[in-house]
Amino acid sequence: MEAEEGTRLRKQALSLKPIETKRKNDRDRKENGDYFQVGEININSVEEEEEPVSPAGRFFHEPKLNVHIISIFGCKTRIFPDVIKANLPCSLLKHPRFSSLLVVDEKNGEMKWVRTEVDLEKHVIVPDIDSKNKMKNLSPDEVIENYIYNLTKTSLDKSKPLWDLHLLNIKTTEAESVGIFRVHHSLGDGTSLMSLLLACTRQTSNPQALPTLPTVKKVTQISNKGSFIRKFSKQFFGFWSILRLFWNTFIDVLFFLATVVFLRDTQTPVRAPPGCFEYTPRRIVFRIVSLDDIKLVKNAMNSTINDVVLGITQAGLSRYLNRRYGENKNNERGSTEIKNNLPKKIRLRSNLIVNIRPSPGIQALADMMEKDTEAKWGNWMGYVLLPFTIGLRDDPLDYIRHAKATVDRKKHSLEALCTFSISGLLYKLFGLKLTSAIFHRVLSSLTMAFSNLVGPLEEISFYGHPMAYLAATSYGQPHELMVSLQSYANKMTIVLAVDENTIPDPHLLCDDIAESLNLVKNVVIEKGLI
């Protein structure tokens, strides 16, 4: 039976027709054999034997910023490794970063990517972990969790291209099998890697169609026609908006510089003393919630999905910290849920990772591979220092309102572009070592990192294997807590990567965030806001 299923998936995956991406002068490009396709990538125009590593890529090879991205995907069927291996050469390996070695010049220390032959047997790993865990009385979910935990203890081997794919045919609560895609951050950021992953998938309902992604709504231009008062008002508020933009940017950059010099987050139960956590492995846990519930709250509150997920994260973190503070005060266990045990003033900030590409969102891989395009491959991200409001609220909707106000304020600022530009300027003036030390100091002064990555609108299949969920995160960053959210079809996955010495019960924190969504949704329904 399994052999028949494997044969069916192999035929389905190998029969996928590549989807063409239209570009300028596409007729000439096609005639010259230089036509990009998402499913089967032609890289003749960008293929080079050697290419220098970008400054952002070099940052992620510094000892204190050695960051790896992990993408976990559950499948609804058993995974057939031979099907995966048969399809990787015509998709993933066509990208230069995934078929290149990182080579360091011994004379000047310069890093470059050098093309090489890829031995898939060294990259596609199918561990036999059933027999190893039979005597440990672990559930399948715990087996997967421990496997990922052990992965975070290691770095990718630089003697081969910096990625690997682990296929585990273990039935868990959410899926029949699990795949773990690990990539070094120097290869690209979350937007780049999600674009590449989606280029290897097709819609489950239509095996020949690429995934559909949310589009950015264009702002409707207001007509200039009208009375003198209307034109004057428009120009006045436009001028005021520009002034506010520069003022907000000035304040944000000032706080960034203050963080470089002296400003630190409050010491809380989710923040370890300096230097006590950076080289520890990460416990990665996740919960899957309804994206429809998030959209219901979004529409009721006239906000965005980002506002809602940020609000429920603040609510869940407040509940968790209140419990931890109560336990530290030796309160009775039940009373920690009721009493307000939080200090009056807590400075808790997050590093919000922002895609700064002129063309936002997940891009078609062919567009990213083009030179001189707005959809750039690589690490094009800025950092925003986002303050979290920690406290217990009588009205759960206050968390969403406050998150919306904070995000709206940050949207009207050029902080992300400034932090990206500052890193480039520091690199040119002082070099890699000092620049990475400065940014490490900033990041380690914060309590956590936060990321929200957009996924496909419908269910997809990875080389014929239908996916049940997607969950992306990273490890190696100088934070005790990393909160990532990943949308997929009608689901949203909340992913936590934590230092277990500081946060010994990450499942409880994950439950608090998920429960906060339920509380907010119930209040919205009770108040008749929908």
C-alpha positions, -999 to 999 in steps of 0.1 A, spaced: 0 0 0 28 24 9 47 16 -23 16 24 -44 11 57 -25 48 66 -30 45 58 -68 14 80 -70 31 109 -52 62 106 -73 42 108 -106 22 137 -93 52 157 -82 73 150 -112 45 159 -136 42 194 -122 43 219 -149 65 249 -141 46 282 -138 60 311 -158 65 345 -142 60 373 -167 88 399 -168 97 428 -189 108 419 -225 96 384 -218 95 375 -255 132 383 -259 141 366 -227 123 334 -237 140 333 -271 174 337 -254 167 309 -230 167 333 -201 131 328 -189 124 323 -152 100 298 -139 89 293 -103 85 255 -104 117 248 -124 141 277 -120 163 288 -149 192 306 -133 214 311 -163 213 349 -160 223 350 -124 245 319 -121 280 327 -111 308 304 -99 316 328 -70 297 356 -53 306 376 -22 286 372 9 266 403 17 273 423 49 240 412 64 249 376 56 283 380 73 266 393 105 249 360 109 283 342 109 295 361 139 298 339 170 272 358 190 247 361 160 250 326 145 213 324 137 195 294 120 159 294 107 137 264 113 106 257 93 84 229 106 57 215 84 32 187 92 19 165 64 -14 147 62 3 116 47 34 96 52 65 114 37 83 95 10 120 106 10 127 93 -25 99 116 -39 115 146 -21 150 138 -33 138 133 -69 122 168 -70 148 189 -51 173 191 -80 148 208 -103 136 233 -77 155 240 -45 190 232 -58 185 255 -88 189 284 -64 226 293 -61 225 298 -23 214 262 -18 241 247 -40 270 268 -28 297 265 -1 306 293 22 344 298 16 365 321 38 396 337 23 425 329 47 444 360 37 418 387 41 389 369 58 365 377 30 335 354 26 321 342 -7 296 317 -21 312 291 -43 291 267 -64 295 230 -57 278 196 -64 252 188 -37 250 153 -23 214 150 -12 222 120 10 240 144 33 212 170 33 180 149 34 180 131 67 156 104 76 163 94 113 152 62 129 140 76 162 111 53 169 133 26 184 153 51 204 123 65 222 102 33 229 118 29 263 114 66 273 76 66 274 74 98 253 44 108 233 50 114 195 47 152 201 74 150 228 96 130 205 94 156 177 99 184 203 130 168 217 144 161 182 141 198 173 155 208 207 186 187 200 189 203 165 192 237 182 223 225 200 241 223 167 252 245 138 251 235 102 283 220 88 301 246 67 318 219 46 285 216 26 257 240 16 241 255 47 208 237 48 193 204 57 159 187 56 148 162 83 119 139 75 102 121 104 74 97 97 58 99 132 21 105 137 16 134 160 -15 152 173 -16 175 142 -1 155 114 7 120 100 44 130 95 67 160 101 94 177 81 120 201 95 137 225 71 168 241 87 186 269 69 213 293 80 201 329 82 230 341 60 212 325 30 182 348 34 155 361 56 121 347 64 105 363 33 131 350 10 130 315 24 91 313 25 91 324 -12 115 296 -20 95 270 0 63 280 -17 80 277 -51 83 240 -42 46 236 -35 13 235 -53 -23 239 -43 -37 207 -30 -70 212 -48 -51 220 -81 -17 203 -84 -7 225 -113 -14 259 -95 9 279 -73 -2 289 -39 -23 321 -36 -9 347 -13 -26 377 3 -21 409 -17 -14 444 -3 -44 466 -9 -36 498 -28 -45 530 -13 -72 548 -33 -61 582 -45 -83 611 -34 -93 634 -61 -77 669 -60 -110 684 -72 -130 703 -47 -133 736 -28 -104 757 -17 -110 747 19 -107 710 10 -75 715 -9 -60 736 19 -70 710 45 -54 683 24 -21 702 21 -21 712 57 -27 677 70 -1 663 45 25 688 58 16 679 94 19 642 86 54 647 72 64 666 103 50 639 125 69 612 105 102 630 110 95 636 147 85 600 153 116 588 135 138 611 155 124 598 188 127 562 177 164 566 166 171 584 199 157 554 219 178 531 196 209 550 205 200 551 242 196 513 240 231 511 226 245 531 255 225 523 286 188 515 282 179 480 293 146 461 298 134 453 333 146 421 349 115 399 348 110 361 351 112 358 313 146 377 311 178 361 322 208 379 336 232 391 309 254 364 293 235 334 309 214 323 279 230 331 245 246 297 239 219 275 253 196 254 230 160 265 224 128 246 233 104 252 204 67 247 210 36 258 191 -2 260 191 -25 261 162 -54 286 165 -82 296 141 -72 324 116 -110 330 112 -112 339 149 -84 364 144 -101 379 114 -134 381 134 -116 402 160 -98 422 134 -130 432 116 -148 440 149 -120 462 161 -113 479 128 -77 468 131 -53 445 113 -42 409 118 -9 422 131 -27 443 157 -47 413 169 -18 389 172 3 415 189 -25 423 213 -31 386 223 6 381 227 7 410 251 -23 396 269 -9 361 271 25 374 283 8 395 310 -11 365 323 20 344 323 41 370 341 14 376 366 14 339 375 52 337 377 54 368 399 27 353 421 46 320 425 77 340 434 57 357 462 47 322 475 10 329 469 -14 300 468 -14 285 433 -50 294 425 -46 329 438 -19 337 412 -46 337 385 -68 363 403 -45 387 422 -25 414 404 11 404 412 27 425 385 51 454 394 37 488 385 63 496 358 78 470 335 99 480 306 95 450 282 104 455 245 105 433 215 126 433 184 100 435 157 114 422 124 102 442 94 106 434 57 119 467 42 117 456 5 100 483 -17 77 454 -29 63 440 4 51 406 13 60 371 0 73 374 -36 75 350 -65 109 333 -65 115 343 -101 110 380 -92 135 377 -63 161 361 -85 160 390 -110 187 417 -106 176 453 -101 141 443 -90 121 455 -60 116 419 -48 151 413 -36 165 380 -23 186 380 8 184 397 43 164 428 37 150 435 71 150 463 95 145 463 133 118 481 152 120 484 190 84 477 200 73 484 236 50 459 252 24 470 277 23 444 305 -6 445 329 -40 430 337 -70 446 320 -107 444 330 -116 446 293 -96 421 272 -102 444 241 -79 470 257 -50 448 247 -60 450 210 -67 488 213 -33 495 228 -15 472 203 -32 490 174 -22 524 188 14 513 192 16 497 158 0 528 141 25 550 158 54 528 146 40 527 111 43 565 109 81 562 114 111 553 94 127 534 122 131 501 103 148 519 74 170 538 98 182 508 117 189 490 84 208 521 71 227 526 105 240 490 103 253 496 67 269 529 78 286 514 108 298 485 87 315 508 63 330 530 90 340 505 116 339 470 100 321 438 108 333 431 144 323 464 160 290 467 141 279 432 151 290 439 187 268 471 187 237 453 173 243 424 197 243 448 226 210 463 213 193 429 208 205 415 241 191 446 259 156 436 247 135 408 263 122 391 231 118 391 193 85 391 174 77 380 139 46 375 118 50 357 85 22 354 59 15 320 43 -7 307 15 -45 313 15 -53 276 7 -39 242 16 -8 233 -3 13 201 -10 50 197 -8 60 176 -38 26 158 -36 25 156 2 -5 176 16 5 200 44 -14 201 76 4 232 91 34 255 88 55 267 118 86 289 113 110 302 139 147 306 146 174 300 171 208 316 179 195 351 185 203 368 218 168 366 232 153 344 259 120 344 240 111 344 203 74 347 193 67 338 157 33 336 140 28 318 107 -5 318 88 -16 289 66 -50 286 49 -75 291 78 -50 285 105 -25 306 125 4 289 142 18 305 174 55 294 177 77 300 208 114 295 209 126 298 245 156 294 267 143 266 289 165 277 319 146 310 319 111 299 308 108 263 321 71 260 311 68 273 275 36 252 268 19 272 295 29 305 279 17 292 246 -16 283 261 -19 317 277 -16 334 243 -41 310 227 -65 314 256 -62 352 253 -75 350 217 -106 330 230 -112 357 257 -110 385 232 -132 367 207 -159 359 233 -160 396 245 -164 407 208 -194 384 205 -209 393 238 -208 430 230 -223 424 196 -194 441 177 -198 417 148 
